[in-house]
């Protein structure tokens, strides 16, 4: 009995170690098998359960770009337990997104995506007939209010740019953080586009919208662990419930605005995108929608997506523009001199002025290239088995498109870490179209940003108006650090500048 007891105690003392060893061994076997099933692409070997997550660090876009030197333009990592293909370099990304567009047009079946827009999202929805019809409706609705012939939104941007520069100048040279004013102005353009009106800075509905968008982006920046490690849902209920709460609040806001539009809707007078989407639900035959599984709810929730897609990206880019101008006074002076000569200091700018302000446009291109605010875009997935650069990739494999590797590729852009707008100018001082085509700030292929024209209009009009009227300077002894904080978008580290009026 004594021997048996001692043996049992000894067994109990080592069994946890044996169990852990078995789990690790089985995990390693599973990981190796799963990698082979997902693709034939090379890559670093993953740890059990967490994969390569620990290695990504605080700057995953930089780390994955470094791996390119070892594994090439197509390699595989494991996000938690999810095999993931990383695409790098302009040639490979263009091949995947354009030449093999349908192969890489999918969206992963992430758990959190089921809750965004009540699971009826276009941007987060998977590729297929329903998505194609939904996308076409969204693009047509946007085109009604952003086309060059009749663009009421342009006047709203010009007016809001006046408000923004006036509020900047109201700081009277004191240390000033441009974040809030930029976000309020960009938010106002989204409201004008979607709801047909701009709001006062203290309007309750408007400030609520901005707050909800900020909270959504803050949560999204932290990521949803359950998307890549489904077993984590048992340990993250509290934070995930907060995410659901934010979505529900945004849904209620959108439903309120939608109902206001339905109560006053007039098919002969399109006021905004919400009206255009209501019209689409009436005009498209029910049998056509039913054939692809598209409902009126899918169509009307597009407003929520436009708010999310057109808010943080533009605002973050404008924040970067203020930072780069303050820290590169020679560039700022050259842009101001061009505007002063070609437009003057009093005339309001228009989007047509982009054709006579090549250096100013080059500044915006360089800001987009250098900051690369969307380093991976939204995650893609393969829609079918495919081969890219000689590597087999299984259908439904998660795909990251590493746009940072393009924007900061020394073989594409000489000295890419340097901020230099002249890289986008030819020998005659005009925009070099070939160089401008060497990076993809709005994505490519089937999932290319449908609001590219609107984004370019906003960026140019806000940026050129700021440079026309404002002088941005660093605060002596407090030069800002030019670096990003990683999230869903790359935002500059918090900074303050001095703003004064141009004389």
C-alpha positions in Angstrom: 0.0 0.0 0.0 2.9 2.3 0.9 4.5 1.6 -2.5 1.2 2.2 -4.3 0.6 5.5 -2.5 4.1 6.7 -3.3 3.7 5.7 -7.0 0.4 7.5 -7.1 1.8 10.6 -5.6 4.7 10.5 -8.0 2.3 10.0 -11.0 0.2 13.0 -9.8 3.2 15.2 -9.5 4.5 14.6 -13.0 1.2 14.3 -14.8 0.7 18.0 -15.3 4.1 18.2 -17.0 3.2 15.2 -19.1 -0.1 16.8 -20.0 1.5 20.1 -21.0 4.0 18.2 -23.1 1.3 16.3 -24.8 -0.6 19.5 -25.5 2.4 21.2 -26.9 3.3 18.2 -29.1 -0.2 17.9 -30.4 -0.3 21.6 -31.1 2.9 21.6 -33.0 1.7 18.6 -35.1 -1.6 20.4 -35.7 0.2 23.7 -36.6 2.5 22.0 -39.0 -0.4 20.1 -40.7 -2.6 23.2 -40.8 0.2 25.3 -42.5 0.6 22.6 -45.2 -3.2 22.6 -45.7 -3.4 26.4 -46.0 -0.6 27.0 -48.4 2.9 26.1 -49.6 4.3 29.5 -48.8 7.3 29.7 -46.4 7.3 31.5 -43.1 8.4 31.5 -39.5 7.2 28.5 -37.4 4.3 29.3 -35.0 4.0 28.8 -31.3 1.1 26.5 -30.2 -2.2 28.4 -29.7 -0.8 31.9 -30.1 1.0 31.3 -33.4 3.3 34.2 -34.3 1.3 36.9 -32.4 4.1 37.6 -29.9 6.6 38.3 -32.6 4.5 41.0 -34.2 5.2 43.5 -31.5 3.8 47.0 -31.4 4.7 47.7 -35.1 3.5 44.6 -37.0 3.7 46.4 -40.3 7.4 47.0 -39.8 8.0 43.4 -38.5 6.2 41.8 -41.4 8.0 44.0 -43.9 11.3 42.8 -42.4 10.2 39.2 -42.8 9.9 39.9 -46.5 13.7 40.0 -46.8 13.8 36.4 -45.5 10.7 34.7 -46.9 9.9 36.8 -50.1 6.8 38.6 -51.2 4.4 35.8 -50.3 4.8 34.2 -46.9 2.7 32.6 -44.2 2.4 33.4 -40.5 -0.2 32.1 -38.0 -2.5 34.5 -36.2 -3.4 32.7 -33.1 -4.6 29.4 -34.7 -5.4 31.0 -38.0 -3.0 30.5 -41.0 -2.5 33.8 -42.6 -0.9 34.8 -46.0 1.0 38.1 -46.1 1.4 39.7 -49.5 4.2 42.2 -50.0 5.6 44.4 -52.8 3.8 46.3 -55.6 4.1 43.6 -58.2 2.7 40.8 -56.0 0.0 42.9 -54.6 -1.1 44.1 -58.0 -1.1 40.5 -59.3 -3.3 39.4 -56.4 -5.7 42.3 -56.2 -6.0 43.1 -59.9 -4.9 40.2 -62.1 -6.4 37.6 -59.8 -9.0 40.0 -58.3 -11.8 37.4 -57.7 -9.4 35.0 -56.0 -8.5 37.5 -53.3 -11.8 39.4 -53.0 -13.2 37.6 -50.0 -13.5 38.6 -46.4 -12.7 36.2 -43.5 -15.5 34.8 -41.5 -14.5 36.7 -38.4 -16.8 36.4 -35.4 -17.0 40.2 -34.8 -18.0 40.8 -38.4 -21.3 39.2 -37.7 -22.3 42.1 -35.5 -21.2 45.0 -37.6 -24.2 46.6 -39.3 -26.2 43.7 -37.9 -24.3 41.3 -40.1 -25.4 43.2 -43.2 -22.2 45.1 -44.0 -20.9 45.6 -47.4 -17.3 46.4 -46.4 -17.0 43.5 -44.0 -19.2 41.1 -46.0 -17.9 38.3 -48.1 -17.6 38.4 -51.9 -20.4 37.1 -54.1 -23.5 38.1 -56.1 -25.1 39.9 -53.1 -21.9 41.9 -52.4 -21.6 42.9 -56.1 -25.2 44.3 -56.2 -24.7 46.0 -52.8 -21.4 47.6 -53.9 -23.0 48.9 -57.2 -25.8 50.5 -55.2 -23.3 52.2 -52.8 -21.1 53.5 -55.7 -24.1 54.9 -57.6 -25.4 56.7 -54.5 -22.0 58.2 -53.8 -21.6 59.3 -57.4 -24.8 61.3 -57.2 -23.2 63.7 -54.7 -19.5 63.6 -55.7 -19.5 63.8 -59.5 -17.7 66.8 -61.0 -20.7 68.1 -62.9 -23.0 68.6 -59.9 -21.1 68.2 -56.6 -23.0 69.9 -53.8 -20.6 68.2 -51.3 -17.7 70.3 -52.7 -19.3 73.5 -51.5 -19.8 71.9 -48.1 -16.1 70.9 -47.9 -15.1 74.5 -48.9 -17.3 76.0 -46.2 -16.2 73.6 -43.6 -12.5 74.2 -44.5 -13.2 77.9 -43.7 -14.6 76.9 -40.3 -11.6 74.7 -39.6 -9.0 77.3 -40.5 -10.8 80.0 -38.5 -10.9 77.7 -35.4 -7.2 76.9 -35.9 -6.4 80.6 -36.0 -8.5 81.1 -32.9 -5.7 79.5 -30.9 -3.7 82.7 -31.5 -0.3 81.0 -31.5 -0.7 79.1 -28.3 0.2 75.4 -28.2 -2.6 73.7 -30.1 -3.7 70.1 -30.7 -5.5 70.0 -34.0 -7.1 66.6 -33.4 -10.6 67.6 -32.2 -11.1 70.4 -34.7 -10.1 68.1 -37.6 -12.4 65.3 -36.5 -15.3 67.7 -36.1 -14.9 69.1 -39.5 -14.5 65.8 -41.2 -17.5 64.5 -39.3 -19.5 67.4 -40.6 -18.7 66.5 -44.2 -19.9 62.9 -43.6 -23.1 64.3 -42.1 -23.6 66.6 -45.0 -23.2 63.7 -47.4 -25.3 61.2 -45.5 -27.9 63.4 -43.8 -28.0 66.5 -46.0 -26.9 69.0 -43.4 -23.9 70.3 -41.5 -24.1 70.7 -37.8 -23.0 73.2 -35.2 -20.0 72.1 -33.0 -22.3 71.8 -30.0 -25.2 69.9 -31.6 -26.1 66.9 -29.5 -26.7 64.5 -32.4 -23.5 65.5 -34.1 -21.3 65.3 -31.1 -22.9 61.9 -30.2 -22.0 60.6 -33.7 -18.4 61.8 -33.4 -18.1 60.2 -29.9 -19.5 56.9 -31.1 -17.2 56.8 -34.1 -14.2 57.5 -31.8 -15.2 54.7 -29.4 -15.7 52.3 -32.3 -12.3 53.1 -33.8 -10.6 52.9 -30.4 -12.1 49.4 -29.8 -11.4 48.2 -33.3 -7.8 49.5 -32.9 -7.3 47.1 -30.0 -8.6 44.2 -32.1 -11.0 41.4 -31.3 -9.0 38.4 -30.1 -12.0 36.1 -30.8 -11.5 36.7 -34.5 -8.2 34.9 -34.6 -8.4 32.8 -31.4 -12.1 31.7 -31.1 -11.4 30.1 -27.7 -10.7 33.5 -26.3 -14.5 34.4 -26.4 -14.8 32.7 -23.0 -12.3 35.1 -21.5 -13.2 38.4 -23.2 -17.0 38.6 -22.6 -16.8 42.0 -20.9 -14.8 43.8 -23.6 -16.7 42.2 -26.4 -20.0 43.2 -24.8 -18.8 46.7 -24.8 -18.1 46.4 -28.5 -21.6 45.2 -29.1 -22.9 48.1 -27.0 -21.1 50.6 -29.2 -22.5 49.0 -32.3 -26.1 49.0 -30.9 -25.8 52.7 -30.1 -24.6 53.5 -33.6 -27.4 51.4 -35.0 -30.0 53.4 -33.0 -28.6 56.7 -34.2 -28.7 55.6 -37.8 -32.3 54.2 -37.4 -33.4 57.6 -36.0 -31.9 59.5 -39.0 -33.3 56.9 -41.4 -36.8 57.3 -40.0 -36.6 61.1 -40.2 -35.8 60.7 -43.9 -38.5 58.2 -44.5 -41.1 60.6 -43.0 -40.1 63.4 -45.3 -38.9 61.4 -48.4 -39.6 62.8 -51.8 -38.5 60.7 -54.8 -38.3 63.7 -57.0 -35.8 65.5 -54.7 -32.7 63.7 -53.6 -31.2 65.5 -50.6 -28.4 63.1 -49.6 -27.1 59.6 -49.7 -29.8 58.3 -47.3 -32.5 59.5 -49.8 -30.5 57.8 -52.7 -30.5 54.5 -50.8 -34.2 54.7 -50.0 -34.8 55.3 -53.7 -32.7 52.2 -54.5 -34.8 50.1 -52.3 -37.9 51.2 -54.3 -36.4 51.1 -57.7 -34.7 47.7 -57.7 -37.3 44.9 -58.3 -37.8 42.6 -55.3 -37.1 39.6 -57.4 -33.6 40.9 -58.3 -32.8 41.5 -54.7 -34.2 38.2 -53.6 -32.1 36.4 -56.3 -28.9 37.4 -54.6 -30.1 37.6 -51.0 -30.0 41.4 -50.7 -32.6 43.0 -48.5 -33.6 46.6 -48.0 -31.9 46.5 -44.7 -28.6 45.7 -46.4 -29.0 48.7 -48.6 -30.0 51.2 -45.9 -27.2 50.2 -43.5 -24.8 51.4 -46.1 -25.0 54.8 -44.5 -23.4 53.5 -41.3 -20.5 52.1 -43.4 -19.9 55.3 -45.2 -19.7 57.1 -41.9 -17.1 54.6 -40.6 -15.1 54.4 -43.8 -15.0 58.2 -44.5 -14.3 59.5 -41.1 -11.2 58.2 -39.4 -9.1 57.8 -42.5 -9.5 61.4 -43.7 -9.1 62.8 -40.3 -5.9 60.9 -39.6 -4.4 61.9 -42.9 -5.1 65.6 -42.1 -3.5 65.2 -38.7 -0.4 63.9 -40.4 -0.5 66.8 -42.9 -0.3 69.4 -40.0 2.5 67.4 -38.4 4.6 67.1 -41.6 4.1 70.8 -42.5 5.1 72.0 -39.1 8.2 69.8 -39.0 9.2 70.6 -42.7 8.9 74.3 -42.9 10.6 74.4 -46.3 8.0 72.2 -47.8 5.2 74.2 -46.2 6.6 77.4 -47.6 6.9 76.0 -51.1 3.3 74.8 -51.0 2.1 78.2 -49.7 4.1 80.0 -52.4 2.5 78.0 -55.1 -1.0 78.6 -53.8 -0.3 82.3 -53.3 1.0 82.6 -56.9 -1.7 80.5 -58.7 -4.8 81.2 -56.5 -4.0 84.1 -54.2 -4.7 84.4 -50.5 -8.3 85.5 -50.6 -10.1 83.4 -53.3 -11.7 80.2 -52.1 -10.1 77.1 -53.5 -12.0 74.6 -55.7 -11.2 71.0 -56.5 -10.5 72.2 -60.1 -7.5 74.0 -58.7 -5.7 70.7 -58.2 -4.7 70.9 -61.9 -2.7 74.2 -61.3 -1.2 73.2 -57.9 1.0 70.2 -58.7 3.4 70.8 -55.7 0.5 71.0 -53.3 -0.9 67.8 -54.8 2.5 66.2 -54.5 2.5 67.1 -50.8 -0.7 65.3 -50.3 0.6 62.2 -52.1 3.7 62.2 -50.0 1.7 62.5 -46.8 -0.4 59.5 -47.9 2.7 57.5 -48.9 4.8 58.3 -45.8 2.1 57.9 -43.2 0.5 54.9 -44.8 -2.4 55.1 -42.4 -4.0 51.8 -43.5 -0.9 49.5 -43.6 -2.9 46.3 -44.1 -6.3 47.6 -45.4 -9.1 45.4 -44.1 -8.3 41.7 -44.1 -9.0 39.7 -47.2 -9.5 36.0 -47.8 -9.2 33.7 -50.8 -12.5 32.8 -52.5 -11.1 29.6 -54.0 -7.9 27.6 -54.3 -5.3 29.6 -56.2 -1.6 30.0 -57.0 0.3 33.3 -56.5 4.0 33.7 -57.3 4.3 29.9 -57.5 2.7 29.3 -54.1 -0.5 27.3 -53.7 -3.0 29.0 -51.4 -6.2 27.2 -50.2 -9.6 28.7 -50.4 -10.9 30.7 -47.4 -7.3 31.5 -46.2 -6.9 34.8 -44.3 -4.8 37.3 -46.3 -3.1 40.5 -45.2 -2.1 43.0 -47.9 1.0 44.7 -46.6 0.7 48.2 -48.2 3.5 49.5 -45.9 5.9 47.2 -47.8 5.0 49.1 -51.0 5.1 52.7 -49.6 8.5 52.1 -47.9 10.2 49.9 -50.5 13.6 51.4 -51.3 13.5 49.7 -54.7 10.3 51.7 -55.5 10.9 55.0 -53.7 14.4 56.3 -53.2 15.2 56.9 -49.5 11.6 56.1 -48.5 12.0 57.2 -44.9 12.6 60.8 -46.0 9.6 63.1 -46.5 10.0 64.5 -50.0 7.0 65.7 -52.1 9.3 66.3 -55.1 9.5 62.5 -55.7 6.0 62.8 -57.3 7.0 65.6 -59.7 8.6 65.3 -63.1 11.3 67.4 -64.6 8.8 70.1 -65.6 7.3 70.4 -62.1 4.1 68.5 -63.0 2.7 65.4 -61.3 4.6 62.3 -62.5 1.7 59.9 -63.1 4.0 56.9 -63.3 5.4 57.6 -59.8 1.9 58.4 -58.5 0.8 54.9 -59.6 3.5 53.2 -57.6 1.5 53.1 -54.4 -2.1 52.2 -53.6 -3.5 54.6 -50.9 -7.1 53.5 -51.8 -6.4 49.9 -52.3 -6.9 48.0 -55.6 -9.1 45.5 -57.3 -12.7 44.5 -56.3 -12.3 45.9 -52.8 -10.9 49.3 -53.8 -12.3 52.2 -51.8 -15.6 53.3 -53.5 -15.2 56.8 -52.0 -11.8 57.5 -53.6 -13.0 60.7 -55.4 -14.6 62.0 -52.3 -11.5 61.3 -50.2 -9.2 63.1 -52.8 -11.6 66.0 -52.8 -11.7 66.3 -49.0 -7.9 65.9 -48.6 -7.0 68.5 -51.3 -9.6 71.1 -50.3 -8.9 70.9 -46.5 -5.1 70.7 -46.9 -4.8 73.5 -49.5 -7.1 75.8 -47.5 -5.0 75.2 -44.4 -1.8 76.0 -46.2 -3.3 79.0 -47.9 -4.4 80.7 -44.6 -2.3 79.1 -41.8 1.3 78.9 -40.8 2.1 75.8 -38.7 5.2 75.9 -36.5 6.7 73.6 -33.9 6.8 74.8 -30.4 10.4 75.7 -29.4 11.8 73.0 -27.1 8.9 70.7 -27.8 9.5 69.3 -31.3 7.0 66.5 -31.9 8.1 63.0 -32.5 7.2 61.8 -36.0 6.0 58.3 -35.3 2.7 56.5 -35.3 0.6 54.6 -32.8 -0.6 51.3 -34.2 -4.3 50.6 -34.5 -6.9 50.0 -37.2 -5.3 53.1 -38.7 -1.8 54.6 -38.1 -2.3 57.9 -36.2 0.5 60.3 -35.3 1.5 60.4 -31.7 -0.2 63.2 -29.9 1.3 66.6 -30.7 0.8 70.3 -30.5 1.8 73.1 -32.9 1.6 76.9 -33.0 -0.8 78.2 -35.6 -0.7 81.8 -36.9 -2.3 83.7 -39.8 -0.5 84.1 -43.1 0.2 87.8 -43.9 
